[in-house]
Amino acid sequence: MSEMAHRFLRGADPAGSPLLLLHGTGGTEHDLLALARDLGPAMSSLAVRGTVEIEGGFAFFCRHSNRTIDEADITERLEALAGFLNSCRDHHGFAAPVAVGFSNGAIMAAALLLMRPGLLRGAILFRPLSPLSRELPTTMQATPVLIIDGANDSRRSRGDGLRLAQTLIRAGADVTHHVLDTGHAITSEDVAIARAWLTRTVPEAISERAS
């Protein structure tokens, strides 16, 4: 199996869809594990560490000095992540994952949706923006995606999440978009919305845990 730093926690149905956890800038593979237990307590979790060292932690791609996304870098690193996910599926025998991404990780999850359609069963994107300045001829067959923005997010420009939502809709995704009266951090309201969405999208997410 091609290797990236990660943790895999087995859920009630090892063959079901796991939550693919993609942390924010300066984070690690441990950051979203508690969130995963809140969202889908019966689901397996695959928490991956980004490969860019930054801010005392890691990120999934590089930015230019003006904070714009280095699109060549995110494309290259996406290939490695997609290869790792396929290797994990072969090794563990689970179904297509549901990505849960925050900030930098949400942008990488959006890139996976657009550049590797079919790799993910769905995605929950907290505080994302579009990973690419151009649109790709992507065709998704109603892949469910939840986007949650913060209206007072100082790390995003107004409309970033909406522009990504519109891009994904044009590509064929089934997008639910919320804007909350909050900043960049994930709040209890984010969690409640995401849990309800995941329960509708992946009903087995809340079945009894494996013993």
Backbone torsions as a table, in degrees:
resi	resn	phi	psi	omega
1	MET	NA	127.2	174.3
2	SER	-60.0	141.6	-165.4
3	GLU	-113.4	135.9	165.6
4	MET	-135.2	151.3	178.0
5	ALA	-61.1	129.1	-174.4
6	HIS	-163.0	169.9	168.1
7	ARG	-130.9	136.5	175.7
8	PHE	-120.7	119.4	178.8
9	LEU	-112.5	120.5	-174.0
10	ARG	-78.0	135.4	179.8
11	GLY	-100.6	-163.5	-176.0
12	ALA	-63.9	-35.5	-179.6
13	ASP	-122.7	96.1	-177.4
14	PRO	-58.5	-22.7	-179.7
15	ALA	-90.0	-4.6	-179.3
16	GLY	-80.0	-175.6	179.1
17	SER	-77.7	125.8	173.7
18	PRO	-87.2	166.1	167.8
19	LEU	-86.3	123.5	176.0
20	LEU	-92.1	112.4	-172.2
21	LEU	-99.4	119.7	-177.9
22	LEU	-122.6	110.0	-171.5
23	HIS	-76.4	173.1	178.2
24	GLY	-87.8	177.7	-179.6
25	THR	-58.1	132.5	179.7
26	GLY	81.4	7.8	-177.4
27	GLY	-97.8	-171.3	176.6
28	THR	-140.6	179.1	-178.9
29	GLU	-67.9	-10.2	-179.4
30	HIS	-88.0	-15.3	-166.9
31	ASP	-61.6	-38.5	-170.8
32	LEU	-104.5	10.1	-177.4
33	LEU	-65.8	-42.0	178.2
34	ALA	-65.2	-38.9	176.6
35	LEU	-61.2	-42.1	179.6
36	ALA	-60.4	-39.0	178.8
37	ARG	-65.6	-34.6	177.3
38	ASP	-70.9	-38.9	-174.6
39	LEU	-77.9	-50.1	-175.4
40	GLY	-138.0	76.6	-172.2
41	PRO	-60.0	-21.7	-179.7
42	ALA	-95.4	-7.2	-174.5
43	MET	-86.6	149.4	168.6
44	SER	-66.9	158.1	176.9
45	SER	-127.9	132.3	172.4
46	LEU	-118.0	103.7	-177.4
47	ALA	-101.8	121.0	-173.5
48	VAL	-111.8	141.2	176.3
49	ARG	-92.8	133.0	174.0
50	GLY	-61.9	161.2	-173.8
51	THR	-104.9	4.3	178.0
52	VAL	-104.5	121.1	177.8
53	GLU	-80.0	126.0	-175.7
54	ILE	-161.3	140.9	172.8
55	GLU	52.7	38.7	179.6
56	GLY	76.1	4.8	178.6
57	GLY	-144.8	-134.7	-172.6
58	PHE	-141.9	161.5	174.3
59	ALA	-139.8	169.3	-176.8
60	PHE	-95.0	-12.1	178.7
61	PHE	-161.1	167.2	-179.8
62	CYS	-96.2	156.2	172.3
63	ARG	-117.4	158.8	172.1
64	HIS	-76.3	171.7	-178.1
65	SER	-62.0	-24.5	178.2
66	ASN	-89.6	11.5	176.2
67	ARG	77.7	1.2	174.4
68	THR	-74.4	156.0	-177.5
69	ILE	-72.3	133.7	172.1
70	ASP	-78.9	97.9	-171.6
71	GLU	-68.7	-31.9	175.7
72	ALA	-65.8	-38.7	-179.0
73	ASP	-69.5	-45.4	-178.4
74	ILE	-65.8	-33.4	177.9
75	THR	-65.8	-43.1	-179.7
76	GLU	-66.8	-44.5	-178.2
77	ARG	-71.3	-29.1	175.0
78	LEU	-61.6	-40.2	179.3
79	GLU	-59.6	-43.0	179.6
80	ALA	-66.7	-40.8	179.2
81	LEU	-65.6	-43.8	178.8
82	ALA	-61.2	-41.3	177.7
83	GLY	-63.4	-40.3	177.6
84	PHE	-63.8	-42.8	179.4
85	LEU	-62.2	-42.0	178.2
86	ASN	-64.0	-38.5	177.7
87	SER	-65.2	-39.9	178.2
88	CYS	-64.0	-40.5	178.5
89	ARG	-61.7	-43.1	178.7
90	ASP	-64.2	-40.1	-175.3
91	HIS	-73.7	-45.7	-174.7
92	HIS	-94.8	-19.3	177.3
93	GLY	76.6	26.8	179.6
94	PHE	-93.4	165.6	180.0
95	ALA	-80.8	179.0	179.8
96	ALA	-56.1	132.8	-175.0
97	PRO	-80.4	162.5	169.5
98	VAL	-104.4	116.4	-178.3
99	ALA	-75.6	140.0	169.0
100	VAL	-123.7	106.8	-176.1
101	GLY	-120.0	141.0	175.9
102	PHE	-118.0	125.9	172.3
103	SER	56.7	-114.3	179.3
104	ASN	-55.2	-41.3	178.7
105	GLY	-68.6	-31.8	176.8
106	ALA	-68.1	-35.8	177.5
107	ILE	-66.3	-41.7	177.0
108	MET	-64.9	-38.8	177.4
109	ALA	-62.9	-39.5	176.8
110	ALA	-62.9	-38.2	177.3
111	ALA	-64.1	-39.8	176.7
112	LEU	-62.0	-42.4	178.5
113	LEU	-58.9	-43.7	-173.4
114	LEU	-81.2	-32.9	-173.4
115	MET	-103.4	-17.1	176.5
116	ARG	-132.9	62.2	-178.4
117	PRO	-59.7	137.1	-178.0
118	GLY	97.0	-16.4	179.5
119	LEU	-70.5	-35.6	-178.2
120	LEU	-107.6	143.8	173.7
121	ARG	-75.6	-28.3	-180.0
122	GLY	-179.4	-176.2	-178.5
123	ALA	-157.9	143.0	170.5
124	ILE	-113.1	117.8	-174.0
125	LEU	-116.4	110.2	176.4
126	PHE	-95.1	118.9	175.2
127	ARG	59.1	51.8	-179.9
128	PRO	-89.7	176.8	162.8
129	LEU	-149.0	171.7	-175.4
130	SER	-67.1	131.6	-179.0
131	PRO	-77.5	-18.7	-174.6
132	LEU	-129.9	146.5	178.1
133	SER	-82.8	-11.8	179.5
134	ARG	-117.8	157.5	175.7
135	GLU	-96.0	141.6	179.8
136	LEU	-100.8	155.5	177.0
137	PRO	-77.8	58.7	-177.1
138	THR	-83.8	140.9	174.4
139	THR	-123.9	112.3	175.0
140	MET	-108.2	140.9	-179.9
141	GLN	-95.9	76.5	176.4
142	ALA	57.0	35.9	175.4
143	THR	-59.8	125.1	-177.2
144	PRO	-76.4	132.5	-179.6
145	VAL	-137.1	133.1	173.6
146	LEU	-110.8	126.0	176.1
147	ILE	-117.5	128.1	177.0
148	ILE	-125.5	118.8	179.0
149	ASP	-104.4	160.7	170.5
150	GLY	-108.0	123.2	-177.9
151	ALA	-63.2	-24.4	-178.0
152	ASN	-112.0	31.5	-176.4
153	ASP	-80.3	109.1	-177.9
154	SER	-73.1	-11.6	-179.6
155	ARG	-98.1	6.2	178.4
156	ARG	-132.9	152.7	172.2
157	SER	-88.2	148.1	-179.7
158	ARG	-57.6	131.0	177.9
159	GLY	92.6	-1.8	-179.4
160	ASP	-58.0	-48.7	-178.6
161	GLY	-66.5	-37.8	179.0
162	LEU	-64.4	-41.6	179.0
163	ARG	-62.5	-41.2	176.5
164	LEU	-64.4	-43.1	178.7
165	ALA	-57.1	-44.5	-179.3
166	GLN	-65.6	-38.5	176.6
167	THR	-62.0	-45.2	-179.1
168	LEU	-67.2	-37.6	177.7
169	ILE	-63.0	-43.6	178.1
170	ARG	-62.4	-28.2	178.6
171	ALA	-82.0	-6.9	175.9
172	GLY	108.0	4.1	-180.0
173	ALA	-75.0	155.9	175.1
174	ASP	-99.0	95.9	-168.4
175	VAL	-102.4	132.8	168.7
176	THR	-112.1	127.0	-173.9
177	HIS	-125.4	129.2	176.9
178	HIS	-125.1	144.4	170.6
179	VAL	-120.8	118.6	-177.3
180	LEU	-103.6	154.5	179.4
181	ASP	-82.3	72.4	-175.3
182	THR	-155.1	-178.3	-179.4
183	GLY	-100.0	-140.7	-173.2
184	HIS	-83.1	-30.4	-175.1
185	ALA	-71.6	152.0	175.9
186	ILE	-75.1	130.7	-177.1
187	THR	-111.1	174.2	176.9
188	SER	-63.3	-31.8	177.0
189	GLU	-67.1	-41.1	173.4
190	ASP	-54.2	-48.4	-175.4
191	VAL	-63.7	-42.5	-179.5
192	ALA	-62.9	-43.8	179.3
193	ILE	-64.7	-44.6	-177.8
194	ALA	-66.4	-39.0	179.1
195	ARG	-63.8	-44.0	179.6
196	ALA	-63.9	-41.9	178.9
197	TRP	-63.5	-44.5	-177.9
198	LEU	-66.3	-37.5	178.7
199	THR	-62.1	-38.8	176.6
200	ARG	-71.1	-36.8	-172.6
201	THR	-83.3	-38.9	-179.1
202	VAL	-129.3	81.3	-174.1
203	PRO	-55.7	-29.4	-178.9
204	GLU	-72.6	-4.6	-178.1
205	ALA	-62.2	-27.6	-175.4
206	ILE	-112.1	12.6	175.9
207	SER	-68.5	172.1	-174.4
208	GLU	-61.8	143.6	176.8
209	ARG	-64.3	154.4	171.1
210	ALA	-67.7	146.2	179.2
211	SER	-79.9	NA	NA
